[in-house]
């Protein structure tokens, strides 16, 4: 089943997802579509694909330890730039289940793929902002 996608304007969408593994692919597909519409290079689209996969996977795995819950993704494109926000209303990183909070490399990977990464885990939930342009991020 496709997640509901709300067009918020000519260059903005809002995607409502459930906290389940299939949502990662749905979010990734919509983010890639937006990146292509924004005219981003193939290399930039690949960075968007991977960073969104990481952000949504983190929400699916860690936000709702008891299961269930929603994840929201907003994508804004303007002037060859893309801003993607992934948010949940779950327990936040500090309260995540230690069995699944393996201290992986997701945040470090996202940081390497984007021009700007912002993570806010002030309760309730977590908000991750990824910002891209058609250029390679600094240091690459």
C-alpha positions as CSV (number, residue, x, y, z in Angstrom):
1,X,0.0,0.0,0.0
2,X,1.3,3.4,-1.0
3,X,1.7,6.0,1.9
4,X,-0.4,9.1,1.7
5,X,1.5,11.9,-0.1
6,X,0.2,15.4,0.3
7,X,1.4,18.0,-2.1
8,X,2.0,21.1,-0.1
9,X,2.9,23.3,-3.0
10,X,4.7,23.0,-6.4
11,X,8.0,22.0,-4.7
12,X,6.9,20.5,-1.3
13,X,5.4,17.2,-0.2
14,X,4.4,15.6,3.0
15,X,4.5,11.8,3.4
16,X,2.8,10.0,6.3
17,X,4.3,6.6,7.0
18,X,3.8,3.8,9.5
19,X,6.7,2.6,11.6
20,X,7.4,-0.5,9.6
21,X,10.2,-1.7,7.4
22,X,8.2,-1.2,4.1
23,X,8.0,2.5,4.9
24,X,11.7,2.9,4.3
25,X,11.4,2.0,0.6
26,X,8.3,4.2,0.3
27,X,10.1,7.2,1.8
28,X,13.2,6.6,-0.3
29,X,11.2,6.4,-3.5
30,X,9.4,9.7,-2.8
31,X,12.6,11.5,-1.8
32,X,14.4,10.3,-5.0
33,X,11.4,11.4,-7.1
34,X,11.6,14.9,-5.5
35,X,15.4,15.1,-6.0
36,X,15.0,14.2,-9.7
37,X,12.2,16.8,-10.1
38,X,14.5,19.3,-8.5
39,X,17.1,18.6,-11.2
40,X,19.7,17.1,-8.9
41,X,22.7,15.2,-10.4
42,X,22.7,11.4,-10.4
43,X,25.4,11.5,-7.7
44,X,23.3,13.8,-5.5
45,X,20.2,11.6,-6.0
46,X,22.2,8.7,-4.7
47,X,23.2,10.6,-1.6
48,X,19.5,11.5,-1.0
49,X,18.5,7.9,-1.4
50,X,21.0,6.6,1.1
51,X,20.6,9.4,3.7
52,X,16.8,9.1,3.7
53,X,17.1,5.3,4.0
54,X,19.2,5.8,7.1
55,X,17.0,8.5,8.7
56,X,13.7,6.6,8.2
57,X,15.3,3.3,9.2
58,X,16.4,4.9,12.5
59,X,12.8,6.0,13.1
60,X,11.4,2.6,12.3
61,X,13.8,0.7,14.4
62,X,14.1,3.0,17.4
63,X,11.2,5.4,17.8
64,X,8.5,2.9,19.0
65,X,10.0,0.0,21.0
66,X,6.5,-1.4,21.7
67,X,5.6,-1.2,18.0
68,X,3.2,1.0,16.1
69,X,3.5,4.7,15.5
70,X,3.8,7.2,12.7
71,X,6.8,8.7,10.9
72,X,6.4,11.9,8.8
73,X,8.7,13.0,6.0
74,X,8.6,16.5,4.5
75,X,10.5,17.3,1.4
76,X,11.0,20.9,0.2
77,X,12.8,21.6,-3.1
78,X,13.9,25.1,-4.2
79,X,16.7,26.4,-6.4
80,X,18.4,23.1,-6.9
81,X,18.4,22.4,-3.1
82,X,16.5,19.8,-1.2
83,X,15.5,19.9,2.5
84,X,14.1,16.7,4.0
85,X,12.7,16.4,7.5
86,X,12.0,13.0,9.1
87,X,10.1,13.2,12.3
88,X,8.5,10.8,14.8
89,X,6.7,11.1,18.1
90,X,8.4,8.1,19.7
91,X,10.6,7.7,22.7
92,X,13.7,9.6,21.4
93,X,17.2,8.4,21.1
94,X,18.0,8.5,24.8
95,X,15.1,6.2,25.7
96,X,15.6,3.8,22.7
97,X,15.8,0.1,23.5
98,X,19.5,-0.7,24.2
99,X,19.1,-4.0,22.4
100,X,18.4,-2.2,19.1
101,X,20.5,0.9,19.8
102,X,23.8,-0.6,18.7
103,X,25.6,2.7,18.3
104,X,25.8,2.2,14.5
105,X,27.1,4.5,11.9
106,X,23.9,5.9,10.6
107,X,24.4,9.5,11.9
108,X,28.0,9.5,10.7
109,X,27.0,8.3,7.3
110,X,24.2,10.8,7.0
111,X,26.6,13.6,8.0
112,X,29.0,12.5,5.2
113,X,26.2,12.6,2.6
114,X,24.6,15.9,3.3
115,X,25.6,19.6,3.4
116,X,23.8,20.0,6.7
117,X,22.5,17.6,9.3
118,X,20.4,18.5,12.2
119,X,19.1,16.1,14.9
120,X,16.7,17.2,17.6
121,X,15.6,14.6,20.0
122,X,13.8,16.9,22.4
123,X,10.7,15.0,23.6
124,X,8.4,14.0,22.2
125,X,10.2,12.1,19.4
126,X,13.1,12.9,17.1
127,X,13.4,15.2,14.2
128,X,16.2,14.8,11.6
129,X,16.8,17.5,8.9
130,X,18.9,16.6,5.9
131,X,19.9,19.4,3.5
132,X,21.3,18.8,0.0
133,X,22.3,20.6,-3.1
134,X,23.4,19.3,-6.5
135,X,27.0,19.7,-5.4
136,X,29.1,17.2,-3.3
137,X,29.0,18.0,0.5
138,X,32.0,19.8,2.0
139,X,35.0,17.6,2.5
140,X,34.3,15.3,-0.4
